[in-house]
């Protein structure tokens, strides 16, 4: 059975998620030939700031005209698209007052300065479907 949670532990998960998004965009910018670290960091900051504000504060209408708000959640089992809701295990939603925008500067500094663009120390994996 799934258990839906709004806890502060979400913040760590969301920060790690945001660091991965920073990494993916940084890799794309490198592949596009942008070698200067500060230029890449500035582009990522510009994009991620806009995305974060939009994610934190905006809604759009679905095909039936209902307002829907983007929500990034994390589940213990997955991928979510392959499982029924009851099979997802614990599912974490943003805690009160969490903001992707508020975490962005710290996540950018962490990625570019503390771990020097190397996410290998962040344990992760890819699910390979058979």
C-alpha positions as CSV (number, residue, x, y, z in Angstrom):
1,X,0.0,0.0,0.0
2,X,1.3,3.5,-0.8
3,X,1.7,6.1,1.9
4,X,1.6,9.7,0.8
5,X,3.9,12.0,2.8
6,X,4.6,15.7,3.1
7,X,7.8,15.8,5.0
8,X,11.0,17.8,5.2
9,X,12.9,14.8,3.8
10,X,11.4,15.8,0.4
11,X,13.8,18.8,0.4
12,X,16.9,16.6,0.2
13,X,15.3,14.5,-2.6
14,X,14.3,17.6,-4.5
15,X,17.7,19.2,-4.2
16,X,19.3,16.0,-5.5
17,X,16.8,16.0,-8.4
18,X,17.6,19.6,-9.2
19,X,21.4,18.9,-9.2
20,X,20.7,16.2,-11.8
21,X,18.7,18.6,-13.9
22,X,21.6,21.1,-13.6
23,X,24.0,18.3,-14.7
24,X,22.0,17.3,-17.7
25,X,21.7,20.9,-18.9
26,X,25.4,21.5,-18.3
27,X,26.3,18.4,-20.4
28,X,24.1,19.7,-23.2
29,X,25.8,23.1,-23.1
30,X,29.2,21.5,-23.2
31,X,28.1,19.4,-26.2
32,X,27.0,22.6,-27.9
33,X,30.5,23.9,-27.5
34,X,30.1,26.3,-24.5
35,X,33.4,25.7,-22.7
36,X,33.4,28.6,-20.3
37,X,32.1,27.4,-16.9
38,X,30.8,30.8,-15.8
39,X,28.8,31.2,-19.0
40,X,27.3,27.7,-18.6
41,X,26.5,28.4,-15.0
42,X,24.8,31.7,-16.0
43,X,22.7,30.0,-18.7
44,X,21.6,27.3,-16.3
45,X,20.8,29.8,-13.6
46,X,18.6,31.8,-16.1
47,X,16.8,28.7,-17.3
48,X,16.4,27.1,-13.9
49,X,15.3,30.3,-12.2
50,X,12.5,30.6,-14.8
51,X,11.6,26.9,-14.5
52,X,11.6,27.0,-10.7
53,X,9.4,30.0,-10.4
54,X,7.0,28.5,-13.0
55,X,7.0,25.2,-11.2
56,X,6.5,26.8,-7.8
57,X,3.8,29.3,-8.7
58,X,2.0,28.6,-11.9
59,X,-0.8,26.4,-13.3
60,X,-2.2,25.6,-16.7
61,X,-5.5,24.2,-17.9
62,X,-5.9,20.6,-18.9
63,X,-7.9,19.4,-21.9
64,X,-11.1,19.6,-19.9
65,X,-10.4,23.2,-18.7
66,X,-9.4,22.3,-15.2
67,X,-6.5,24.2,-13.5
68,X,-3.6,21.8,-12.9
69,X,-0.5,22.5,-10.9
70,X,2.9,20.8,-11.7
71,X,4.0,18.6,-8.9
72,X,7.2,16.7,-8.7
73,X,7.0,13.8,-6.3
74,X,9.3,10.9,-5.4
75,X,8.3,7.3,-4.8
76,X,10.3,4.4,-3.3
77,X,9.3,2.1,-6.1
78,X,9.0,2.6,-9.7
79,X,8.9,3.6,-12.4
80,X,5.6,5.1,-11.4
81,X,4.2,4.6,-14.9
82,X,4.6,0.8,-14.6
83,X,2.9,0.5,-11.2
84,X,-0.5,0.9,-9.7
85,X,-0.7,3.7,-7.1
86,X,-0.9,1.2,-4.2
87,X,2.4,-0.4,-5.4
88,X,4.5,2.8,-5.3
89,X,5.5,2.5,-1.6
90,X,6.1,5.8,0.2
91,X,5.4,8.8,-2.1
92,X,6.9,12.1,-1.1
93,X,5.4,15.5,-2.0
94,X,6.7,19.0,-1.3
95,X,6.7,20.0,2.3
96,X,5.0,23.2,3.3
97,X,6.9,26.3,2.1
98,X,9.3,24.2,-0.1
99,X,10.5,26.1,-3.2
100,X,12.7,24.9,-6.0
101,X,13.7,28.6,-6.6
102,X,14.9,28.9,-3.0
103,X,17.2,25.9,-3.4
104,X,18.6,26.8,-6.8
105,X,21.5,29.0,-5.8
106,X,22.7,26.5,-3.3
107,X,22.3,23.6,-5.7
108,X,24.2,25.6,-8.4
109,X,27.1,26.3,-6.1
110,X,27.1,22.7,-4.9
111,X,27.3,21.4,-8.4
112,X,29.8,23.8,-9.8
113,X,32.0,24.6,-6.8
114,X,31.7,21.7,-4.3
115,X,31.5,18.7,-6.5
116,X,33.1,20.4,-9.6
117,X,30.5,19.2,-12.1
118,X,31.0,15.5,-11.1
119,X,27.9,13.7,-9.9
120,X,29.6,10.3,-9.5
121,X,29.4,10.6,-5.7
122,X,25.6,10.8,-5.9
123,X,24.3,7.2,-5.8
124,X,21.8,6.6,-8.5
125,X,21.0,4.0,-11.1
126,X,19.0,3.2,-14.2
127,X,16.2,0.7,-14.2
128,X,16.6,-1.6,-17.1
129,X,13.3,-3.3,-18.1
130,X,13.5,-6.8,-19.4
